[in-house]
Amino acid sequence: MQILQNKKIVLGITGGIAAYKTPELVRRLKDKGADVRVVMTEGAKAFITPLTLQAVSANSVSDSLLDTQAELAMGHIELAKWADLILIAPATADTIARISNGMANDLLTTICLATSAPIAIAPAMNQQMWHAQVTQENITRLSNRQVNIFGPGSGEQACGDIGMGRMLDVSELVELTCQFFSKNKTPDVQKAQQKLIEQPCIGQHWVITAGPTREAIDPVRYISNHSSGKMGYAIAAAALQAGAKVTLISGPVTISPPENCDLIQVESAQNMHEKALEHGKNATVFVACAAVADYRVANIAEQKIKKSAETMQLNLIKNPDIVADVAALTNKPFTVGFAAETQDIEHYALGKLKRKNLDMIAANNVAIAGQGFNSENNALTVFYTDGKVEIPLASKQNVAQRLVSLIQQTYLKQVN
């Protein structure tokens, strides 16, 4: 027997761009045996037509609380009693707010207030709207009332932003609906499902390099750069938040590492190269955020060099290319490079992307005041095979969260 055989589902569709996916959602639910009746808000009809949903559901579509013919039989009460589940997909921030506050000023919210059936919502909105305090308060309120929260997912959004807020894919919504009705469903399974949605990197191992390297001249002097390590540490924190196991290979910095990461401290580029290859071969994702010295001193003085002549010449030799060597591993991880440039950003970044066999490269202009080295903020242009994404100036924590979401989305496309 099909999992959803004879299950009666009211699908509420609200006014979000993800409404275009709902005909496929109806079809997939019916394929599993469900009887689906669609309720649309006025906003939903701006994105998809009732006729389309009627055709795929084989049922008339309800879209008005004040439909005189439907209300002769108290249509909203009839639907509220008929349903085994009310699934709202997409659920906009506005609809979530109105349901959480018990409003009943359209057909869908009235059904939600009048039903004794369980309700599930699939949030769909801009990432900033999702993270807004009032939205999170509304979600918490609904969760406390045993409303099932399906999602949201993370990735690139219609507005160009990257982050949490996307409606889950149709296949994921169908799977969660099936699991909801499954006799074998347990609270532990529900928690595991929600955790996987909230932490999409669970089961992945991310290796991240961060900070500068120091190339010794003598026992007291070295060559280095202005990297603070803040960007790499922020990426490590964002990857941990997304559920990944994180190995952080760090040059000398003065900031504390994120809790629960595996910190490996190194000094020189050669030290970092050794550790990167050792751990990179077992990584899912490798992010080369460290500002690695391109050259090292050929002959390091054993004792402090005394000041004598007016000039001093240092003979430098090239350091190994860490990210290129990781990308050349037999079982290479999804490899992300960084390009800190002061001019011709796109030209140099695309050159490195191709030359070093990278999957993605994040470029930033360190010549601009207020971003990059030793700053609290950053802005990135991320290049990959299918194009590029701009991550505008924001705190390094915010930029890191958006970059991790983009890496995860692109990685999944590659492996699937």
C-alpha positions as CSV (number, residue, x, y, z in Angstrom):
1,M,0.0,0.0,0.0
2,Q,1.2,3.5,-0.8
3,I,2.3,5.5,2.3
4,L,-0.2,8.2,1.8
5,Q,-3.1,6.0,0.6
6,N,-6.4,7.6,1.6
7,K,-4.7,10.4,3.4
8,K,-6.6,13.7,3.0
9,I,-4.3,16.7,2.7
10,V,-5.3,20.4,2.5
11,L,-2.4,22.1,0.7
12,G,-2.3,25.8,1.6
13,I,-0.4,27.9,-0.9
14,T,0.6,31.5,0.0
15,G,2.1,34.4,-2.0
16,G,5.8,33.4,-2.3
17,I,7.9,32.8,-5.4
18,A,8.2,29.1,-4.4
19,A,4.5,28.7,-5.2
20,Y,5.6,27.8,-8.7
21,K,6.8,24.4,-7.3
22,T,3.3,23.5,-5.9
23,P,1.9,21.7,-9.0
24,E,4.8,19.3,-8.8
25,L,4.2,19.0,-5.0
26,V,0.5,18.1,-5.6
27,R,1.5,15.5,-8.2
28,R,4.1,13.9,-6.0
29,L,1.6,13.7,-3.0
30,K,-1.0,12.1,-5.2
31,D,1.6,9.6,-6.6
32,K,2.0,8.5,-2.9
33,G,-1.8,8.0,-2.7
34,A,-3.0,11.2,-1.1
35,D,-6.2,13.1,-1.9
36,V,-5.2,16.7,-2.1
37,R,-7.4,19.8,-2.0
38,V,-5.8,23.2,-2.6
39,V,-6.5,26.4,-0.7
40,M,-4.9,29.5,-2.2
41,T,-4.4,33.0,-0.8
42,E,-4.8,36.1,-3.0
43,G,-1.0,36.5,-3.1
44,A,-0.6,32.9,-4.2
45,K,-2.7,33.6,-7.3
46,A,-0.1,36.2,-8.4
47,F,2.4,33.3,-8.9
48,I,0.3,30.3,-10.0
49,T,-3.2,30.0,-11.3
50,P,-6.1,28.1,-9.6
51,L,-6.8,26.3,-12.9
52,T,-3.3,24.8,-12.9
53,L,-3.8,23.4,-9.3
54,Q,-7.3,22.2,-10.1
55,A,-5.9,20.3,-13.1
56,V,-3.2,18.5,-11.2
57,S,-5.2,17.9,-8.0
58,A,-8.4,16.8,-9.8
59,N,-10.3,18.8,-7.2
60,S,-11.8,22.3,-7.2
61,V,-9.5,25.0,-5.7
62,S,-10.8,27.1,-2.8
63,D,-9.5,30.7,-2.6
64,S,-12.1,32.8,-0.9
65,L,-13.6,33.0,2.5
66,L,-16.6,34.9,1.1
67,D,-17.5,32.5,-1.7
68,T,-21.3,32.5,-1.4
69,Q,-21.7,29.1,-3.0
70,A,-19.0,27.3,-1.0
71,E,-20.2,28.9,2.2
72,L,-23.7,27.6,1.7
73,A,-22.3,24.4,3.1
74,M,-19.9,26.2,5.4
75,G,-17.0,25.4,3.1
76,H,-14.2,26.5,5.5
77,I,-15.6,24.3,8.3
78,E,-16.0,21.4,5.9
79,L,-12.4,21.6,4.8
80,A,-11.2,22.0,8.4
81,K,-13.0,18.8,9.3
82,W,-12.0,16.9,6.1
83,A,-8.3,17.2,6.5
84,D,-5.9,14.7,8.0
85,L,-3.1,17.2,7.6
86,I,-3.0,20.9,6.6
87,L,0.3,21.5,4.8
88,I,1.2,25.1,4.0
89,A,3.8,25.4,1.3
90,P,5.1,27.9,0.7
91,A,4.4,29.6,4.1
92,T,5.4,33.2,3.9
93,A,6.5,35.3,6.9
94,D,3.1,37.1,6.7
95,T,1.1,33.9,6.9
96,I,3.3,32.5,9.7
97,A,2.7,35.7,11.6
98,R,-1.1,35.6,11.1
99,I,-1.4,32.0,12.1
100,S,0.8,32.4,15.1
101,N,-1.4,35.2,16.3
102,G,-4.7,33.3,15.7
103,M,-6.0,35.5,12.9
104,A,-8.7,34.3,10.6
105,N,-9.1,37.0,7.9
106,D,-8.8,34.8,4.9
107,L,-9.9,31.2,4.0
108,L,-6.5,29.6,4.8
109,T,-6.0,31.1,8.3
110,T,-9.7,30.4,9.1
111,I,-9.3,26.8,8.3
112,C,-6.1,26.6,10.4
113,L,-8.0,28.1,13.4
114,A,-11.1,25.9,12.8
115,T,-9.3,22.5,12.4
116,S,-8.4,19.8,14.9
117,A,-6.0,18.3,12.2
118,P,-2.3,18.6,12.6
119,I,-0.7,21.5,10.7
120,A,2.7,21.6,9.0
121,I,4.3,24.7,7.5
122,A,7.2,25.0,5.0
123,P,8.7,28.4,5.5
124,A,9.8,30.4,2.4
125,M,11.2,33.9,2.6
126,N,14.3,36.0,2.3
127,Q,17.1,35.0,4.7
128,Q,17.0,38.3,6.5
129,M,13.2,37.9,7.1
130,W,13.8,34.4,8.4
131,H,16.4,35.5,10.9
132,A,14.3,38.5,12.1
133,Q,13.6,38.2,15.8
134,V,9.8,38.5,15.3
135,T,9.8,35.6,12.7
136,Q,11.8,33.4,15.1
137,E,9.3,34.3,17.9
138,N,6.4,33.3,15.7
139,I,8.1,30.0,14.7
140,T,8.8,29.3,18.4
141,R,5.1,30.0,19.2
142,L,3.9,27.7,16.5
143,S,6.3,24.9,17.5
144,N,5.1,25.2,21.1
145,R,1.6,24.6,19.7
146,Q,2.8,21.3,18.0
147,V,2.8,22.8,14.5
148,N,5.3,20.9,12.4
149,I,8.0,23.1,10.8
150,F,9.3,21.6,7.6
151,G,12.5,23.6,6.9
152,P,13.5,26.0,5.7
153,G,16.4,25.0,3.5
154,S,19.6,27.0,2.8
155,G,21.0,28.3,-0.4
156,E,20.8,31.0,-3.1
157,Q,17.5,32.8,-3.1
158,A,15.5,34.4,-5.8
159,C,16.5,37.9,-4.6
160,G,20.2,37.0,-4.9
161,D,20.8,36.5,-1.2
162,I,22.3,33.3,0.2
163,G,21.2,31.7,3.5
164,M,18.4,30.1,5.4
165,G,14.8,30.7,4.1
166,R,14.4,28.7,0.9
167,M,11.4,26.4,0.8
168,L,12.5,22.8,0.9
169,D,12.6,20.9,-2.4
170,V,9.4,19.1,-3.4
171,S,11.1,15.7,-2.8
172,E,12.0,16.7,0.8
173,L,8.5,18.0,1.5
174,V,7.0,14.7,0.3
175,E,9.4,12.7,2.3
176,L,8.7,14.6,5.5
177,T,4.9,14.3,4.8
178,C,5.3,10.5,4.4
179,Q,7.4,10.3,7.6
180,F,4.7,12.3,9.4
181,F,2.1,9.7,8.6
182,S,4.4,6.7,9.0
183,K,3.4,4.4,11.9
184,N,7.1,4.0,12.6
185,K,7.6,7.7,13.2
186,T,9.1,8.4,16.7
187,P,10.1,11.6,18.4
188,D,13.7,10.7,17.9
189,V,13.2,10.4,14.2
190,Q,11.4,13.8,14.1
191,K,14.3,15.4,16.0
192,A,16.8,13.8,13.6
193,Q,14.9,15.1,10.6
194,Q,14.7,18.7,11.9
195,K,18.4,18.6,12.9
196,L,19.3,17.6,9.3
197,I,17.3,20.5,8.0
198,E,18.9,23.0,10.4
199,Q,22.4,21.6,10.1
200,P,22.9,20.6,6.4
201,C,26.6,19.8,6.8
202,I,26.1,17.0,9.3
203,G,28.4,14.1,8.4
204,Q,30.8,16.3,6.5
205,H,34.4,17.1,7.5
206,W,35.6,20.6,6.7
207,V,39.3,21.4,6.8
208,I,39.9,25.2,6.9
209,T,43.2,27.1,6.9
210,A,43.3,30.5,8.6
211,G,45.6,33.4,9.6
212,P,49.1,34.3,8.4
213,T,52.2,32.2,8.2
214,R,55.6,33.3,9.5
215,E,58.7,32.7,7.6
216,A,61.8,32.9,9.9
217,I,64.8,35.1,9.0
218,D,66.6,34.4,12.2
219,P,65.5,33.3,15.7
220,V,63.8,36.7,16.4
221,R,62.7,38.0,13.0
222,Y,60.3,36.7,10.4
223,I,58.4,37.6,7.2
224,S,54.6,37.7,7.5
225,N,51.5,39.7,6.5
226,H,48.5,41.6,8.1
227,S,46.1,38.6,8.3
228,S,44.2,38.5,11.6
229,G,42.6,35.1,10.9
230,K,39.1,36.5,11.6
231,M,37.7,35.4,8.3
232,G,38.9,31.9,8.5
233,Y,37.8,31.5,12.1
234,A,34.3,32.9,11.2
235,I,34.1,30.3,8.4
236,A,35.0,27.6,10.9
237,A,32.3,28.8,13.3
238,A,29.7,28.9,10.5
239,A,30.6,25.4,9.3
240,L,30.3,24.1,12.9
241,Q,26.9,25.8,13.2
242,A,25.9,24.0,10.0
243,G,26.8,20.7,11.6
244,A,30.2,19.9,10.1
245,K,33.1,18.4,11.9
246,V,35.8,21.1,11.5
247,T,39.6,20.9,11.5
248,L,41.1,24.4,11.7
249,I,44.7,24.7,10.7
250,S,45.8,28.1,11.9
251,G,48.8,30.3,11.7
252,P,49.7,32.6,14.6
253,V,46.8,34.8,15.6
254,T,45.5,36.5,18.8
255,I,41.9,35.4,18.6
256,S,40.2,32.4,20.2
257,P,39.1,29.4,18.0
258,P,35.4,28.4,17.9
259,E,34.4,25.8,20.4
260,N,34.4,22.2,19.3
261,C,36.7,22.6,16.4
262,D,39.9,20.5,16.1
263,L,42.6,23.3,16.2
264,I,46.0,22.6,14.7
265,Q,48.5,25.5,15.2
266,V,51.3,26.0,12.7
267,E,53.9,28.7,12.0
268,S,55.4,28.4,8.5
269,A,53.9,27.7,5.1
270,Q,55.7,24.4,5.0
271,N,54.1,23.4,8.4
272,M,50.7,24.4,7.0
273,H,51.3,22.5,3.8
274,E,52.1,19.3,5.7
275,K,49.0,19.5,7.9
276,A,46.8,20.5,5.0
277,L,47.7,17.5,2.9
278,E,47.5,15.2,6.0
279,H,44.0,16.2,6.8
280,G,42.8,17.3,3.4
281,K,42.8,13.8,2.0
282,N,40.0,12.9,4.5
283,A,38.0,16.1,4.1
284,T,34.7,16.7,2.4
285,V,35.4,20.4,1.9
286,F,38.7,22.2,2.1
287,V,38.7,26.0,2.5
288,A,42.1,27.7,2.0
289,C,41.5,31.0,3.8
290,A,45.0,31.4,5.2
291,A,47.2,34.2,3.9
292,V,50.2,32.0,3.2
293,A,53.6,33.6,2.5
294,D,54.5,33.0,-1.2
295,Y,58.2,32.9,-0.3
296,R,60.5,31.8,2.5
297,V,64.1,32.7,3.4
298,A,66.5,30.2,1.8
299,N,69.0,30.2,4.6
300,I,67.6,30.9,8.1
301,A,70.3,32.3,10.4
302,E,70.9,30.2,13.5
303,Q,71.7,33.3,15.6
304,K,70.2,36.8,15.6
305,I,71.6,38.8,12.6
306,K,73.4,41.9,13.9
307,K,72.9,45.2,12.4
308,S,76.0,46.2,10.5
309,A,75.9,47.1,6.8
310,E,73.5,49.8,5.4
311,T,71.8,47.2,3.3
312,M,71.0,43.5,3.7
313,Q,70.0,41.0,1.0
314,L,67.7,38.0,1.7
315,N,67.6,35.2,-0.7
316,L,64.0,33.9,-1.0
317,I,62.6,30.7,-2.4
318,K,59.1,29.8,-3.4
319,N,56.8,28.1,-0.8
320,P,54.6,25.1,-1.8
321,D,51.1,26.0,-3.2
322,I,48.9,24.5,-0.5
323,V,45.5,24.8,-2.2
324,A,46.7,23.6,-5.5
325,D,48.3,20.5,-3.9
326,V,45.1,19.7,-2.0
327,A,43.1,20.1,-5.3
328,A,45.6,17.6,-6.9
329,L,44.9,14.9,-4.4
330,T,43.6,11.6,-5.8
331,N,40.4,11.9,-3.8
332,K,40.3,15.6,-3.7
333,P,37.8,17.3,-1.4
334,F,35.5,20.1,-2.7
335,T,38.3,22.8,-2.8
336,V,37.7,26.5,-2.1
337,G,40.5,29.0,-2.6
338,F,40.8,32.7,-1.5
339,A,42.2,35.5,-3.6
340,A,43.2,38.6,-1.6
341,E,43.9,41.1,-4.3
342,T,44.5,44.9,-4.7
343,Q,43.6,45.2,-8.4
344,D,42.1,43.3,-11.4
345,I,40.2,41.1,-8.9
346,E,38.1,39.0,-11.4
347,H,41.1,38.5,-13.7
348,Y,43.4,37.1,-11.0
349,A,40.6,35.1,-9.3
350,L,39.5,33.3,-12.4
351,G,43.1,32.6,-13.3
352,K,43.6,30.9,-10.0
353,L,40.3,29.0,-10.2
354,K,41.4,27.4,-13.5
355,R,45.1,27.0,-12.9
356,K,44.8,25.4,-9.5
357,N,41.8,23.1,-10.4
358,L,39.6,24.7,-7.7
359,D,35.9,24.2,-7.4
360,M,35.3,27.7,-6.1
361,I,37.3,30.8,-5.2
362,A,36.3,33.7,-3.0
363,A,38.0,37.0,-4.0
364,N,38.2,40.2,-2.0
365,N,39.8,43.6,-2.5
366,V,42.1,44.1,0.4
367,A,43.0,47.6,-0.9
368,I,39.6,48.9,0.1
369,A,39.5,50.4,3.6
370,G,37.2,48.7,6.1
371,Q,37.2,45.2,4.7
372,G,39.7,42.4,4.5
373,F,42.8,42.2,6.6
374,N,42.5,43.3,10.3
375,S,38.9,44.4,9.7
376,E,35.6,43.3,11.3
377,N,33.9,43.4,7.9
378,N,34.4,41.8,4.5
379,A,32.9,41.6,1.0
380,L,33.5,38.7,-1.4
381,T,33.0,37.9,-5.0
382,V,32.7,34.1,-5.3
383,F,33.5,32.5,-8.6
384,Y,32.7,28.9,-9.6
385,T,31.9,26.8,-12.7
386,D,28.3,28.0,-13.1
387,G,29.0,31.7,-12.5
388,K,29.6,34.1,-9.6
389,V,27.8,35.4,-6.5
390,E,28.4,38.8,-4.8
391,I,28.4,38.7,-1.0
392,P,28.2,42.4,-0.1
393,L,30.0,44.2,2.7
394,A,28.9,42.8,6.1
395,S,30.4,41.5,9.3
396,K,32.8,38.6,8.7
397,Q,30.4,36.3,10.7
398,N,27.6,37.2,8.3
399,V,29.8,36.8,5.2
400,A,31.0,33.4,6.5
401,Q,27.5,32.1,7.0
402,R,26.5,33.1,3.5
403,L,29.7,31.6,2.1
404,V,29.2,28.3,3.9
405,S,25.6,28.1,2.6
406,L,26.9,28.7,-1.0
407,I,29.7,26.1,-0.6
408,Q,27.2,23.5,0.7
409,Q,24.7,24.2,-2.1
410,T,27.4,24.0,-4.8
411,Y,29.0,20.9,-3.3
412,L,25.6,19.1,-3.3
413,K,25.0,20.0,-6.9
414,Q,28.4,18.5,-7.8
415,V,28.0,15.2,-5.9
416,N,24.4,14.8,-7.2
